[in-house]
Amino acid sequence: MDLKYLKYDEIDLYKWDHCIKQAVNGNINGFSWYLNIICDNWSALVEADYKSVMPLPEIKSWGSKKVFVPNFANQLGIFSNEHLHANKVDAFIKAIPANYTSGTIGLNNHNKINSTKGIYLKENENMLLDLIQPYEKIAAAYSDETSEHLRTAHKEQLTILEGVNNHEFLSLIRMRQKETGSTLNEYDILRKLIAVSTKYRLGKIIGVYSAHNSLVAAAFFITALKRSTLISMTSLSYGMDNGAQHFLIDNFIRNHCERNMSLDFNGSNDVYKQFGAKLSTYQSVTINRRRWPFSLLNNLQ
């Protein structure tokens, strides 16, 4: 197999993005503009004339170079314009240059590995909902809990607005953090993702407002390659108690059903299962080529 390792400035970004667009397993995470936002440095493995590609997000750690799974991009791995056999996936993993001494690579659900020699393999869960069916058929699979949340949302007179701006969304996230005491360090990345994806008319923020016109929940979606991906969603306590998130997702399904596309929840939790979403697994690969005792450092990071 004709596999080449290319540093970022050696990659033909036009051919790269064409490969992602034509790939049987292309997703938003693989486009060059998306990678440029979520990680400061990335290189790649490329088969032939961009027949298949594999991004390698990289960081420096403990004086050496390592691969890592960037925030907002759990599923990277190998993208190809033909069905990916496990032997090809193995070949890509083995071709990762030796100067990447350690780290983890998130694959996508079309990447399956045969050989686990020298690597640690982990199964991850994601939820997908097929939107090709009519709304009534999709809604018939909602759980009783979801139906109850929707009744509460209507009783509270919640309303939906598409096109919430970047500032309002990030402010809502900060308000939620104050409620929970949590933190989010990726504001700049999220802000840039929203700005660039909306410029390309791929991104959209949908908000839920209370009867008093206060923003209580919002979600950021990117739609490309027959898939809408839920990048980020947040809700204040009021919204959590009154079905705002369920109301938002139901509205999205209602407005995007009967299309040849899927809703990618970008993770797995009980809320997504309540809408009839199906489990989709993908693997992540951890490599550790450091010699003892430096190999132990991988467990401390």
C-alpha positions as CSV (number, residue, x, y, z in Angstrom):
1,M,0.0,0.0,0.0
2,D,1.3,3.4,-1.0
3,L,1.2,5.3,2.4
4,K,3.0,8.6,2.9
5,Y,3.5,10.6,6.1
6,L,3.0,14.3,5.4
7,K,3.6,17.2,7.7
8,Y,0.9,19.9,7.6
9,D,2.6,22.2,5.1
10,E,3.0,19.2,2.8
11,I,-0.7,18.4,2.6
12,D,-2.8,19.4,-0.4
13,L,-5.8,20.8,1.6
14,Y,-8.0,20.9,-1.5
15,K,-7.4,17.2,-2.2
16,W,-7.7,16.5,1.5
17,D,-11.2,18.0,1.8
18,H,-12.3,16.4,-1.5
19,C,-11.3,13.0,0.0
20,I,-13.4,13.7,3.2
21,K,-16.3,14.9,1.1
22,Q,-16.2,11.8,-1.2
23,A,-15.4,9.3,1.6
24,V,-17.9,6.6,2.4
25,N,-17.3,7.5,6.1
26,G,-16.7,11.2,5.9
27,N,-17.7,13.3,8.8
28,I,-17.3,17.0,9.8
29,N,-14.4,16.2,12.1
30,G,-12.2,15.3,9.2
31,F,-12.3,18.6,7.2
32,S,-9.1,20.6,7.2
33,W,-10.8,23.8,8.4
34,Y,-12.3,21.9,11.4
35,L,-8.9,20.3,12.2
36,N,-7.2,23.7,12.0
37,I,-9.6,25.0,14.7
38,I,-9.6,22.1,17.2
39,C,-5.8,21.5,17.3
40,D,-2.8,23.7,16.9
41,N,-0.8,21.1,15.0
42,W,-1.6,18.1,12.9
43,S,0.1,15.9,10.3
44,A,-1.3,13.0,8.3
45,L,-1.0,9.6,6.7
46,V,-2.1,9.7,3.1
47,E,-2.7,6.7,0.8
48,A,-1.8,7.2,-2.9
49,D,-3.3,10.4,-4.4
50,Y,-5.6,11.1,-1.3
51,K,-7.5,7.9,-1.8
52,S,-7.6,7.5,2.0
53,V,-6.4,9.8,4.7
54,M,-5.7,9.8,8.4
55,P,-5.2,13.0,10.4
56,L,-2.7,12.9,13.3
57,P,-3.4,15.6,15.8
58,E,-0.2,16.2,17.8
59,I,1.1,17.8,20.9
60,K,4.4,18.0,22.7
61,S,4.5,16.2,26.1
62,W,7.4,15.4,28.4
63,G,9.9,16.4,25.6
64,S,8.4,14.2,23.0
65,K,5.6,14.2,20.4
66,K,2.4,12.4,21.0
67,V,-1.0,12.0,19.2
68,F,-4.2,12.9,21.0
69,V,-8.0,13.1,20.7
70,P,-8.9,16.8,20.4
71,N,-12.0,18.2,22.1
72,F,-15.0,18.3,19.7
73,A,-13.6,15.6,17.5
74,N,-14.0,12.1,19.0
75,Q,-14.2,10.3,15.7
76,L,-11.3,10.9,13.3
77,G,-9.3,7.9,12.2
78,I,-9.1,6.8,8.5
79,F,-11.4,8.3,5.9
80,S,-11.6,6.5,2.5
81,N,-13.5,6.6,-0.7
82,E,-13.9,2.8,-0.5
83,H,-15.0,0.3,2.2
84,L,-12.3,0.0,4.8
85,H,-11.1,-3.5,5.6
86,A,-9.5,-4.2,8.9
87,N,-6.2,-5.0,7.3
88,K,-6.0,-1.5,5.8
89,V,-6.8,0.0,9.2
90,D,-4.0,-2.1,10.7
91,A,-1.6,-0.8,8.1
92,F,-2.4,2.8,8.9
93,I,-1.9,2.2,12.6
94,K,1.4,0.5,12.0
95,A,2.5,3.3,9.7
96,I,2.2,6.0,12.4
97,P,5.8,7.3,12.6
98,A,8.0,6.2,15.5
99,N,8.6,9.8,16.5
100,Y,5.0,9.7,17.9
101,T,6.0,8.0,21.1
102,S,2.6,7.7,22.7
103,G,-1.0,8.9,22.8
104,T,-4.5,8.1,21.8
105,I,-6.2,8.2,18.4
106,G,-10.0,8.3,18.1
107,L,-11.1,6.2,15.2
108,N,-14.6,6.3,13.5
109,N,-17.3,3.7,13.4
110,H,-16.1,2.4,10.0
111,N,-12.6,1.6,11.3
112,K,-12.2,-1.9,12.7
113,I,-8.9,-3.3,13.8
114,N,-7.6,-6.9,13.5
115,S,-4.2,-6.7,15.3
116,T,-3.9,-5.3,18.7
117,K,-0.2,-5.9,19.1
118,G,1.5,-3.0,20.8
119,I,-1.7,-1.0,21.3
120,Y,-4.5,-0.7,23.7
121,L,-8.0,-0.8,22.2
122,K,-11.1,0.8,23.8
123,E,-14.7,0.6,22.7
124,N,-16.6,3.9,22.9
125,E,-20.4,4.6,22.6
126,N,-22.2,7.1,20.4
127,M,-25.9,7.5,19.6
128,L,-27.4,8.0,16.2
129,L,-31.0,8.7,15.1
130,D,-32.1,8.1,11.5
131,L,-34.2,11.0,10.4
132,I,-35.5,9.6,7.1
133,Q,-38.8,8.5,8.6
134,P,-41.9,10.8,9.1
135,Y,-42.0,12.7,12.4
136,E,-45.0,10.6,13.7
137,K,-43.1,7.4,13.3
138,I,-40.0,8.7,15.0
139,A,-42.0,10.3,17.8
140,A,-43.8,7.0,18.4
141,A,-40.5,5.6,19.7
142,Y,-40.1,8.3,22.3
143,S,-40.0,7.1,25.9
144,D,-42.7,8.0,28.3
145,E,-40.3,10.2,30.1
146,T,-39.6,12.2,26.9
147,S,-43.3,12.6,26.3
148,E,-43.8,13.9,29.8
149,H,-40.9,16.4,29.4
150,L,-42.5,17.7,26.2
151,R,-45.9,18.1,27.9
152,T,-44.2,20.1,30.6
153,A,-42.4,22.3,28.0
154,H,-45.6,23.1,26.3
155,K,-47.3,23.9,29.6
156,E,-44.5,26.3,30.5
157,Q,-45.0,28.0,27.1
158,L,-41.4,27.5,26.0
159,T,-40.6,28.7,22.5
160,I,-37.8,27.9,20.0
161,L,-35.6,30.4,18.1
162,E,-33.1,29.4,15.4
163,G,-30.1,31.6,14.9
164,V,-29.1,32.4,18.5
165,N,-25.8,34.3,18.3
166,N,-22.4,33.1,19.5
167,H,-22.2,35.5,22.4
168,E,-25.6,34.5,23.8
169,F,-24.7,30.8,23.6
170,L,-21.4,31.1,25.3
171,S,-22.9,33.4,28.0
172,L,-25.5,30.7,28.7
173,I,-22.7,28.1,29.1
174,R,-21.0,30.4,31.6
175,M,-24.3,30.8,33.5
176,R,-24.7,27.1,33.7
177,Q,-21.2,26.7,35.0
178,K,-21.9,29.1,37.8
179,E,-24.9,26.9,38.7
180,T,-22.9,23.7,38.7
181,G,-19.4,24.9,39.6
182,S,-18.1,23.2,36.5
183,T,-15.6,24.6,34.0
184,L,-15.1,24.7,30.2
185,N,-11.7,25.8,29.0
186,E,-12.4,25.5,25.3
187,Y,-14.4,28.8,24.8
188,D,-12.1,30.0,22.0
189,I,-12.3,26.7,20.1
190,L,-16.1,26.6,20.4
191,R,-16.4,30.2,19.4
192,K,-14.3,29.7,16.3
193,L,-16.2,26.5,15.4
194,I,-19.4,28.5,15.5
195,A,-18.0,31.4,13.6
196,V,-16.5,29.4,10.7
197,S,-19.3,26.8,10.4
198,T,-22.0,29.5,10.2
199,K,-19.9,31.3,7.6
200,Y,-20.0,28.1,5.5
201,R,-23.7,27.8,6.3
202,L,-23.1,24.5,8.1
203,G,-23.6,25.5,11.7
204,K,-26.7,26.6,13.6
205,I,-27.5,27.5,17.2
206,I,-31.0,26.8,18.3
207,G,-32.3,28.3,21.6
208,V,-35.2,27.7,23.9
209,Y,-36.8,30.7,25.6
210,S,-39.1,30.9,28.6
211,A,-42.5,32.5,28.7
212,H,-40.6,35.6,29.9
213,N,-38.3,35.6,26.9
214,S,-35.2,34.4,28.8
215,L,-32.8,32.0,27.1
216,V,-32.9,28.8,29.2
217,A,-31.3,26.2,26.8
218,A,-29.4,26.1,23.5
219,A,-27.6,23.7,21.3
220,F,-25.0,24.1,18.5
221,F,-25.4,21.8,15.5
222,I,-23.2,21.3,12.4
223,T,-24.8,19.7,9.4
224,A,-22.7,18.1,6.6
225,L,-22.3,14.9,4.7
226,K,-25.9,13.7,5.5
227,R,-25.3,14.1,9.2
228,S,-26.3,16.7,11.8
229,T,-23.9,16.6,14.7
230,L,-24.7,18.0,18.1
231,I,-21.5,19.7,19.0
232,S,-22.6,21.3,22.3
233,M,-25.8,21.7,24.3
234,T,-26.4,23.5,27.6
235,S,-29.4,24.3,29.8
236,L,-30.0,26.3,33.0
237,S,-31.6,24.6,35.9
238,Y,-35.0,26.1,35.0
239,G,-34.6,24.5,31.5
240,M,-33.6,21.1,33.0
241,D,-36.6,21.1,35.2
242,N,-39.1,22.1,32.5
243,G,-38.1,19.9,29.6
244,A,-36.2,22.5,27.6
245,Q,-33.5,20.1,26.2
246,H,-36.1,17.6,25.2
247,F,-38.2,20.3,23.6
248,L,-35.2,21.5,21.6
249,I,-34.2,18.0,20.3
250,D,-37.9,17.3,19.5
251,N,-38.1,20.5,17.5
252,F,-34.9,19.7,15.6
253,I,-36.2,16.2,14.7
254,R,-39.6,17.7,13.6
255,N,-37.9,20.2,11.3
256,H,-35.3,17.7,9.8
257,C,-37.2,14.5,9.5
258,E,-38.0,12.8,6.2
259,R,-34.5,13.6,5.0
260,N,-31.7,11.2,4.1
261,M,-29.6,12.1,7.1
262,S,-29.0,11.2,10.7
263,L,-28.7,13.1,13.9
264,D,-25.4,12.4,15.6
265,F,-25.7,13.0,19.3
266,N,-21.9,13.0,19.6
267,G,-22.0,10.9,22.7
268,S,-24.2,8.5,24.7
269,N,-26.5,9.1,27.6
270,D,-30.0,8.2,28.6
271,V,-31.6,11.4,27.2
272,Y,-30.6,10.5,23.7
273,K,-31.8,6.9,24.1
274,Q,-35.2,8.3,25.1
275,F,-35.6,9.6,21.5
276,G,-35.1,6.2,20.0
277,A,-31.5,6.8,19.0
278,K,-29.5,3.6,18.3
279,L,-26.1,2.7,19.7
280,S,-23.1,3.1,17.4
281,T,-19.7,2.1,18.7
282,Y,-16.3,3.3,17.7
283,Q,-12.8,2.4,18.8
284,S,-9.9,4.4,20.2
285,V,-6.3,3.3,20.0
286,T,-3.6,4.0,22.6
287,I,0.0,3.6,21.7
288,N,3.0,3.7,24.1
289,R,6.4,3.4,22.5
290,R,8.4,4.9,25.4
291,R,10.9,2.8,27.1
292,W,10.6,2.0,30.8
293,P,10.4,3.9,33.1
294,F,9.3,6.7,30.7
295,S,6.4,4.5,29.5
296,L,4.9,4.9,32.9
297,L,4.4,8.6,32.2
298,N,1.6,7.8,29.7
299,N,-0.5,6.7,32.7
300,L,0.0,10.0,34.5
301,Q,-1.3,12.2,31.7
